[in-house]
Amino acid sequence: MKTTKSMSKVMCLATVAVALLLLCTGTRADDKSAATYKQKCTACHGADGKADTPTGKAMNVRSFASPEVAKMSDQELSDVIEKGKGKMPKYGASMKPEEIKAMVAYVRALGK
C-alpha cells in the first residue's frame, strides 16, 4: 500500500516537473523570437505586427491580422522569412529552421 502511494506521488511530481520544463522551454523560445522580431522586424511591421509604422506604410506592408496574411500557411510564412519577398530581406542565412518556425508562431500570435 505504501509503495503504491509513494509511486503515485513520484509520478505526480515527475509530471509536474515535465510540465514546468515544457513551459519554460516555450517561454525561452518566445523570448528569443520576440528579441529577434524587435531587432529585425519592428521597423516595418511594428511592435504589434500591424505595420502601422512610417516604413511599413511607405512599403504597403500588411498587418499580420490582415486576411491575406492570416490565410497564408505556416510554410508560406516560413518561405517569406527564409527567402524574403519584395523589399523584405531574406533571413535564411541568419536564422536556423527552428528559429524561423518559432518566428512564424510569434507572428501568428501577433496577428490575433
C-alpha positions in Angstrom: 0.0 0.0 0.0 2.8 2.5 0.9 4.6 1.6 -2.3 1.6 2.4 -4.4 1.1 5.8 -2.7 4.8 6.5 -3.0 4.8 5.7 -6.7 1.7 7.9 -7.2 3.5 10.8 -5.6 6.6 10.2 -7.6 4.6 10.1 -10.8 2.7 13.2 -9.9 5.9 15.1 -9.1 7.5 13.9 -12.4 4.5 15.0 -14.4 4.6 18.5 -12.8 8.4 18.7 -13.4 8.0 17.8 -17.1 5.1 20.3 -17.5 7.2 23.1 -15.9 10.2 22.2 -18.1 8.0 22.4 -21.2 6.5 25.7 -20.2 10.0 27.2 -19.5 11.3 26.0 -22.9 8.4 27.5 -24.7 8.9 30.8 -22.9 12.6 30.9 -23.8 11.8 30.3 -27.5 9.1 33.1 -27.3 11.6 35.4 -25.7 14.2 34.7 -28.4 11.6 35.2 -31.1 10.5 38.5 -29.5 14.1 39.7 -29.3 14.7 38.8 -32.9 11.5 40.3 -34.1 12.3 43.5 -32.2 15.7 43.7 -33.8 14.8 42.7 -37.4 11.1 43.3 -38.0 9.6 46.2 -36.0 10.9 49.0 -38.3 8.4 47.8 -41.0 5.9 45.5 -39.2 5.7 47.5 -35.9 5.9 46.2 -32.4 2.3 45.0 -32.6 2.5 43.5 -36.1 0.0 45.9 -37.5 2.6 47.5 -39.9 1.5 50.9 -38.7 4.9 52.5 -38.9 6.2 55.1 -41.4 8.3 52.5 -43.2 5.5 49.9 -43.1 3.1 52.4 -44.6 5.5 53.6 -47.2 6.2 50.0 -48.3 2.5 48.9 -48.1 3.4 46.2 -45.5 0.3 44.1 -44.4 -0.7 43.7 -40.9 -0.3 40.2 -39.5 -4.0 40.3 -38.7 -5.0 41.0 -42.3 -7.0 38.4 -44.2 -4.2 38.0 -46.7 -1.6 37.1 -44.1 -4.0 35.1 -42.0 -4.8 32.8 -44.9 -1.1 32.1 -45.6 0.1 28.6 -44.5 2.9 28.3 -42.0 5.1 27.0 -44.8 4.3 30.1 -46.9 5.3 32.4 -44.0 8.4 30.4 -43.4 9.4 30.8 -47.0 8.9 34.6 -46.9 11.1 34.8 -43.8 13.7 32.5 -45.2 13.8 33.8 -48.8 12.4 37.3 -48.4 9.7 38.9 -50.6 9.6 42.2 -52.4 11.6 44.6 -50.3 11.7 42.3 -47.3 15.2 40.9 -46.9 15.8 37.1 -46.6 16.8 35.7 -43.2 17.5 32.1 -44.2 21.3 32.6 -43.8 21.0 34.2 -40.3 18.1 32.2 -38.8 18.0 28.4 -38.3 15.0 26.5 -39.5 13.7 26.1 -35.9 14.1 29.8 -35.3 12.1 30.5 -38.4 9.4 28.1 -37.2 9.3 29.9 -33.8 9.1 33.2 -35.6 6.1 32.0 -37.6 4.4 31.1 -34.3 5.3 34.5 -32.9 3.9 36.3 -35.9 0.7 34.3 -35.8 0.3 35.3 -32.1 0.7 39.0 -33.1 -2.0 38.6 -35.7 -4.6 37.5 -33.2 
